[in-house]
Amino acid sequence: MRACESIGAGGPDATMHEYLLTIGAGGLSVHRLAREELRSVVGAQRVEDSGVGGQARRIFFWALPQPSQFCELKVPEKVYAVVLRVPTRDLGLPEGEAEAEAALAAAVVSSGGWAPALESWRAFAGAGGGEAAGAGVARGPRSFRVSGYRAGRLAAQLSSNGISEAVGEALAEARGWQVDLKGFELEVVVHINDDMLLVTVPLLERRAAPQANFALPGLAQPVAWAVARSANIAPGELVVDPMCGSGIILLEAAQCWRGAAYLGFDLDEAQLRRFAGNLRQLSRGHAISACRADVVRLPLPDGSVDAIVCDLPFGRQHGTMESVALLYPAAVAEFRRVLRSGSGRAVLLTSQANSEMLADIFARAPAE
């Protein structure tokens, strides 16, 4: 699987392939931005959320296999090529374990999605490994591994290990690939639950660290990007994070919207040192700095800030629910003071439990 350095209506174009994108936690705003990004960056069509209660962490879509465009995406954690996606009830799996394994393996091997999925794998694997790698993947994988996962009642006669073994043996026989659990070139992921059988090939994933470019991590990069993106930052504007911590939101914003100026504040000297350490990883030419200040007493003139971005304390890891209940009203009042009248805006990240309290604070605050 390749690692990223940074990571419509109607039917899809005939040359497009189906993909699956997974995203981390971050609420509906992150999902909305992921859909917008898919359409604008990779020209995705038929973008479809998959999840429960609006909290989808998976998005299916159709797009052309263009690795360079996919790696420009900021929100995804992983991207997969879809080989097969079918409702589990439509499989009609036999009750016996061996018979069910054989039926499942046959469905996977005979899927018409292998040709486009392997074309995508060749494009992404070749793009990630230079000329020699491109030549090596042109004919297909020499080795592979199957990772099987089962959940729910409809396929209770199956086991995850049994799925991996049955599908692995069937693919090795049908395609001549060699099973290699550690040195594999291609991974095939088989998920089956009460909803669907999903077979995918991993293409892209972000590095294990929350921020590959920064020495001292903080908020997960896709969420930091989504917060900054929601602020609609324009050139020449002043963007402030009044509780910046290690600076991840501002640092992410500075890399994506270079024409603005960024200023962070924090009371904790240790956090400011983390910010400075991360800032040293950033290339020159960014208008970004930080200094010590209290979120409820910012050293800024009235109406001087265009946008505020902030990961507020939730009252769990930092502070308590009692301290949050006191902090939020005072912070919102200070935000209103420093934001420009009419055009100023704030993008604030908080927990679901605190969101109603924050909305009530804004509703009770005097309108401008």
N, C-alpha and C positions, 0 to 999 in steps of 0.2 A: 504494500500500500504506500502511496506517495504522501509525503508530508508537505502541507502548504507552509510557505515561509510567513505569510502574514496571518491562515485560512480565513390562460385566456379562454377566453370563450372559444367554443368550437373545437374541432379536432386538431391534433398536432400535425405539423408538416411531416410528409412521408419520410424525410431524411432525419427527423428527430428521434431520439431515444428516450426511454423512460428512466428517471432517476429518483432516488430517495435521499432527502436531506434530513439530518437530525440536528436539533438545537437543544441547548441546555435550558435551565430554568431562567425565567425573566419575565413571565407574564405575557398577556395578549399583545402588548405593544411590540415585544421582540418578534412574535410570530407575524404580526402585521408588517414589520420592517423586513423580515425575511422574505415574505411574499413580494413586497415591492422591489427588493434587491434582485430577486430571481428574475423578475420581468425586465428590469432596467439593465442589469449587467449581463445576463446570459440569454436574454430574449425568451424566457421560459413561457410555455403555453400549458393550458389545462393544469393549473396549480391547485393542488388539493390537500387540505389539512387532513390528518388522520390522528384521532385521539379521543379522549372522553371529556365531556363537559366543557369544551372550548379550550382545554389546556393541552392542545396537541403539541407534541415534541417531534413529530415527524411530518414532513411535507413531501408529497409525491408531485413530480412535474415532468414535463417533456422539454428537451432542448437538444441543440446540436452538440456533438462531442468536441468541445473546444477547451482544452485544459487551461490555457492562459486566462480565459475569461472566468472559469470556475475558481481559479486561485485568487481572483480579485474579490470574491465574496467575503464579507466580514463576519456574518452571523453564524454560519454552519459550524458544527463540531465535526461531522462526517458527511461524506457524500458517497452513495452507492449507485451502481448500475443495477436496474431491476431485471431479473431473468424471468421471474414468474410471480404473479400476484393473483390468487384465486380464492374465493370463499371456501372455508374448510368443509362446509356442508356439501358443497358441490363435488368433493373428492369421492364421497361414498366409500370411505376406508373400511376394509373388513375388520371384524372384531379381534381376530387372532393377531398376536404381535408380529410374527414372521410375515404373515400375509399383508398386514398393514404396512410394514417396512418396505416390502417389495412393491406395493402399489404406490406408495409415496415416492420411492426412488424412480419408478417408471415415469411418474408425472413430472418429476424434475428433469430427468434426462431427455424426455421427448418435448420439452417446452420449446416453442418457437422463439423465445426471447434470448436464446443463447447467442445467435449471430450478432444482434446489435449490442448485447452486453459485452461480448468479447471484443467487438470493434471499439467500444468505449475503453475497455481495459488496455487494449494495445495503444490507443491514443494517449492515455494518461501515463501508462508505464513507460512508453517511449519518450514522452516529454520530460519525464523526471530523471532519466538516466543517461542522457546524451546519445551520441550516435551508435555506440556499441550496444547499449540497452535497446535502442530502437530496432536494431537489426535482430536482436535476440528475441524480441516479442512479436516480430512480424508474423511468424508462423503459429504462434500460440504458446501457452505455458508448457514447460516440460514437467513441472511438478505442481502439486496443488494440495490443499487441505480443505476439509469440510467441517464447519462448526455448526452443530445442530442444537436447537433450543425448542423445548416443548412446554406448553402451559395449557391449563384449562381441562375440560372434561371430554370434549369431542374426540380428542386423540389420546385419551388416557392409556390406551394399550401400547403406546409408543414411549420410548425413553430418548433423552437427548443423545446419549452415547449410541444407541441403536440407530437413530437417524443419521448420525455422522458416518457410522460404518456402512450402512446400507447404501446411502447416496454416494459415498466415496467409492465403494466397490463398483457400483453401476456406472459412474462417470469414468472410472479408470478403464473399464471394459469397453465402453461405448466410444471414448475419445482417445484412448491410448495414453492418457496422462499418468504420471507416476505419483502415488501418494507420498507426501513428505510432510510430517507434522511440524517440523521446525524450519527447514530450509525451503519452504514452498514459495513459488513465484506468484501463485494465484490462490486467493481464499474464496471459498463459496460458503455463504452464511444462509442457513435454512432455519426459519422461524415458523412454528405452527402453534396456533392457539384456537380458541373457539370462534374467532373472527375470520382469520385467513391463514393460508399458507403463503409465505413470502420468502422468495429466494433472491439473494442479492450478491453482488461482487463489490467489495470495498474498493474505492478509487482514491479518495482524499481524506485526510484527517489532520486536525491541528496537532501541534506538538503537545506533549503531556503537560508542560507548564502553562499556567493560565495566560501568561504573556511571554511569547518567545523572545521579544525584543528587549525585555526589561529584566534587570537583575533581581529586583525585589517585587514579588507579585502582589496583587491586590484583587480588585473586582475582576471577574472573568471578562476576557477581552470582548467576546460578542455582546455581552450586556453593556459594557462600557461604551462600545461603539454605538449601540442602539440608543443609549441615553444621549450621547452627543448628537447623533443623527436627528433625534426628535427635537433638538433645539433649533434646527434650521439655521445654522450658523452661516453668516454672510461675510465677505471680505470687509475688513476695517472695523469689525465689531469687537467689543470687549466681552469676553466670556469668563465668568468667575465660578470656581468651585469653593464654597466657603468652609467645607470640611473635607479637604482634598486627600488626606491620608498620604498614600504613596504616589498619588497623582495620576492614576491610571486613566481616569476619564479624560482629564485635560491632555495627557500625553497622546492618547488615542485620537482625540479631536485634532490636536496640532498636526498630526501626520496626515489626516484626511482633509482638513480644511485649513490650509496653510495661511490664508490671507487675513485671518483674525488674530487678535492678541489674547493670551490666556494668563489668568492670574489665580493662584491657589492660596488658601489660608487654612491654617490648622493651629490649634493650641498646643498640640503635642510635639515637642522638639524632636522626639525619636521618629515620628511620622515625617516630619520635614526633612530629616536626614535621609529617610528612605526615598522621598521625592527627589532629593538632590542626586542620590545614587542612580535612580532611574533616568533622570534628566541627562546624565552623562552618557547614557547609551543612545541618546537621540542625536541625529546629525545636526550640524549647525544650520542656522537660518530660520529657526522657529522662535516666535515671540512668546516666550513662556517663562514664568517665574513664580516663586512662592515665598510667603513670609508668615510670621506668627501673628495670629489674631483670633479673637473669639467670634464665633458665628453670629452671636447676637449683638456684637459691637464691631462691625467691620470698618476699617479705616478708609472709607470711600465716601465721596460726596453724594448727596441726594441725586437720584436720576442719572447716574453715570454708567450703569451697567446695561448691556444689551441682552445678555442671557445668563442665567444661573443654572448650573448642572450640579447635582449633588446626590451622593449615596448616603441617605440619612441613617442614623443609628436605628436599629429595629427594637432595641430594648432587650436583646438576648446576649449576643456576644459583646456588645458595647452598650453600657448603661442598663437601666431597668425600665420597666413599663411606666413606673412613676416618674422617672426623670425625663422620659420621652414625652409624657403628657405635659410637662412643664416646658420642655425645650421647643417643641413644635410651634406653639403659638408665638413665642418670642422670636424664633427664627423666621417664620413667615412674615411677621411685622418688619423685621430687618430687611428681608428680601424686597418687600414692597417699597421700602424707603430708598434702596439703592438702584432699583430697576427704573429704566426710562419709562416715563408715562406714555401709555398708548402702545408702544412697540416692545417693551420689555417682556420677557417670558422666563419661566422657570420650569425645568424638567427635574423632578424629584423622584428618587427611587426609594420605596419603602416596602414593608411587608403587607400582605393582604390584610392581616389583623389591624394594621395601623392606617390603612388607606381610608376607611370611613372617617376616622378621627381627623385625618389631614384634610379630607374633602369638606368636613364640617367647619374646620378652621378657616378655609378659604371662603366658604359660603357666608360666614359671620363677619369676615373682614370687610371694611368699607370699600365699596367699588370705586374704581378710578376711571 
